[in-house]
């Protein structure tokens, strides 16, 4: 008994380059508190928050 071998059928493969987001969110960890800063966060508000935390930690 002979097995008939079928020719291989090739499928197209599309390779895409991995892209990173233009702006990456950051997390600031300070004395057990984590501040998550998403793209577009308000720098003045973050500065005020960090000043308050620094004042109460000292």
N, CA, C and O of each residue as an XYZ file, in Angstrom:
232
protein
N       0.845     -1.175      0.000
C       0.000      0.000      0.000
C       0.885      1.230      0.000
O       1.776      1.361      0.839
N       0.645      2.119     -0.925
C       1.417      3.348     -1.027
C       0.576      4.525     -0.582
O      -0.622      4.585     -0.858
N       1.233      5.499      0.137
C       0.554      6.724      0.554
C       0.895      7.798     -0.448
O       2.066      8.023     -0.757
N      -0.120      8.459     -0.955
C       0.107      9.528     -1.922
C       0.421     10.813     -1.157
O      -0.355     11.238     -0.301
N       1.541     11.416     -1.465
C       1.972     12.646     -0.797
C       1.431     13.835     -1.580
O       1.639     13.961     -2.786
N       0.738     14.692     -0.862
C       0.180     15.902     -1.470
C       1.242     17.010     -1.443
O       2.006     17.104     -0.483
N       1.298     17.832     -2.469
C       2.246     18.950     -2.438
C       1.858     19.946     -1.336
O       0.680     20.106     -1.016
N       2.865     20.608     -0.765
C       2.621     21.575      0.309
C       1.848     22.762     -0.226
O       2.061     23.199     -1.356
N       0.957     23.274      0.586
C       0.218     24.481      0.225
C       0.719     25.606      1.121
O       0.591     25.538      2.344
N       1.275     26.613      0.525
C       1.846     27.729      1.276
C       0.810     28.808      1.468
O       0.031     29.107      0.562
N       0.805     29.391      2.645
C      -0.098     30.485      2.961
C       0.709     31.767      3.069
O       1.855     31.731      3.518
N       0.146     32.890      2.672
C       0.882     34.146      2.798
C       1.056     34.540      4.269
O       0.163     34.328      5.089
N       2.202     35.108      4.584
C       2.492     35.581      5.933
C       2.788     37.062      5.851
O       3.622     37.496      5.057
N       2.100     37.838      6.678
C       2.320     39.276      6.706
C       3.049     39.610      8.005
O       2.545     39.339      9.095
N       4.228     40.194      7.881
C       5.031     40.547      9.049
C       4.903     42.046      9.260
O       5.185     42.844      8.366
N       4.470     42.412     10.459
C       4.340     43.826     10.787
C       5.358     44.178     11.849
O       5.627     43.392     12.757
N       5.920     45.368     11.726
C       6.874     45.825     12.731
C       6.122     46.218     13.989
O       5.041     46.804     13.930
N       6.712     45.887     15.124
C       6.118     46.279     16.398
C       6.255     47.791     16.559
O       7.305     48.365     16.270
N       5.207     48.409     17.012
C       5.268     49.850     17.223
C       5.035     50.148     18.695
O       4.193     49.532     19.348
N       5.788     51.091     19.193
C       5.623     51.538     20.577
C       4.764     52.785     20.576
O       4.765     53.545     19.607
N       4.036     52.999     21.650
C       3.251     54.234     21.715
C       4.190     55.441     21.703
O       5.314     55.368     22.200
N       3.724     56.536     21.138
C       4.552     57.735     21.055
C       4.864     58.280     22.442
O       5.955     58.793     22.687
N       3.904     58.164     23.340
C       4.088     58.651     24.702
C       3.795     57.492     25.643
O       2.745     56.856     25.553
N       4.722     57.226     26.538
C       4.577     56.102     27.452
C       4.176     56.628     28.828
O       4.822     57.540     29.344
N       3.122     56.074     29.434
C       2.739     56.518     30.772
C       3.841     56.184     31.774
O       4.604     55.238     31.577
N       3.917     56.964     32.844
C       4.929     56.714     33.868
C       4.256     56.503     35.213
O       3.137     56.962     35.442
N       4.947     55.808     36.093
C       4.475     55.617     37.461
C       5.580     56.091     38.391
O       6.732     55.679     38.253
N       5.235     56.952     39.332
C       6.177     57.458     40.316
C       5.827     56.809     41.646
O       4.699     56.929     42.125
N       6.805     56.117     42.245
C       6.588     55.460     43.534
C       7.400     56.207     44.583
O       8.614     56.366     44.455
N       6.708     56.660     45.619
C       7.347     57.461     46.647
C       6.770     57.083     48.005
O       5.592     57.316     48.276
N       7.601     56.504     48.847
C       7.179     56.128     50.206
C       5.891     55.310     50.228
O       4.985     55.597     51.011
N       5.809     54.305     49.383
C       4.652     53.427     49.367
C       3.440     53.977     48.638
O       2.395     53.328     48.598
N       3.565     55.159     48.064
C       2.463     55.759     47.299
C       2.857     55.744     45.824
O       3.983     56.095     45.471
N       1.932     55.338     44.975
C       2.206     55.312     43.538
C       1.344     56.350     42.840
O       0.130     56.405     43.034
N       1.994     57.171     42.024
C       1.306     58.166     41.203
C       1.422     57.713     39.753
O       2.520     57.647     39.202
N       0.287     57.403     39.141
C       0.269     57.014     37.732
C       0.015     58.250     36.891
O      -0.993     58.936     37.065
N       0.926     58.529     35.984
C       0.811     59.711     35.126
C       0.600     59.248     33.689
O       1.499     58.693     33.057
N      -0.588     59.487     33.198
C      -0.921     59.115     31.829
C      -0.462     60.215     30.878
O      -0.243     61.350     31.302
N      -0.315     59.891     29.604
C       0.060     60.926     28.631
C      -0.883     62.121     28.728
O      -2.102     61.963     28.798
N      -0.303     63.309     28.732
C      -1.096     64.527     28.796
C      -1.389     64.991     30.212
O      -2.199     65.897     30.404
N      -0.729     64.371     31.237
C      -0.999     64.785     32.609
C      -0.570     66.235     32.811
O       0.278     66.760     32.091
N      -1.178     66.860     33.806
C      -0.894     68.260     34.079
C       0.331     68.350     35.005
O       0.280     67.911     36.154
N       1.414     68.914     34.498
C       2.665     68.973     35.253
C       2.544     69.836     36.509
O       3.116     69.504     37.548
N       1.808     70.932     36.417
C       1.641     71.805     37.586
C       0.936     71.080     38.728
O       1.321     71.218     39.889
N      -0.093     70.311     38.397
C      -0.819     69.562     39.417
C       0.091     68.512     40.050
O       0.095     68.349     41.271
N       0.862     67.797     39.225
C       1.773     66.792     39.756
C       2.811     67.446     40.670
O       3.128     66.898     41.726
N       3.334     68.586     40.288
C       4.313     69.304     41.109
C       3.720     69.648     42.466
O       4.380     69.472     43.490
N       2.481     70.138     42.489
C       1.816     70.482     43.748
C       1.601     69.247     44.621
O       1.810     69.293     45.833
N       1.185     68.156     44.006
C       0.969     66.912     44.752
C       2.268     66.443     45.381
O       2.289     66.073     46.555
N       3.357     66.453     44.613
C       4.638     65.997     45.138
C       5.139     66.913     46.252
O       5.771     66.440     47.197
N       4.869     68.203     46.158
C       5.258     69.132     47.222
C       4.503     68.812     48.515
O       5.094     68.816     49.595
N       3.223     68.541     48.409
C       2.414     68.196     49.589
C       2.934     66.901     50.210
O       3.108     66.817     51.426
N       3.179     65.897     49.377
C       3.676     64.622     49.893
C       5.021     64.813     50.561
O       5.256     64.269     51.639
N       5.905     65.572     49.945
C       7.230     65.814     50.512
C       7.115     66.530     51.873
O       7.849     66.213     52.808
N       6.211     67.475     51.969
C       6.020     68.223     53.208
C       5.540     67.318     54.342
O       5.970     67.473     55.485
N       4.659     66.381     54.030
C       4.085     65.513     55.059
C       4.966     64.312     55.395
O       4.778     63.676     56.432
N       5.929     63.998     54.523
C       6.802     62.855     54.762
C       7.978     63.238     55.648
O       8.494     62.410     56.399
N       8.394     64.475     55.560
C       9.580     64.896     56.320
C       9.336     64.974     57.783
O      10.243     65.314     58.543
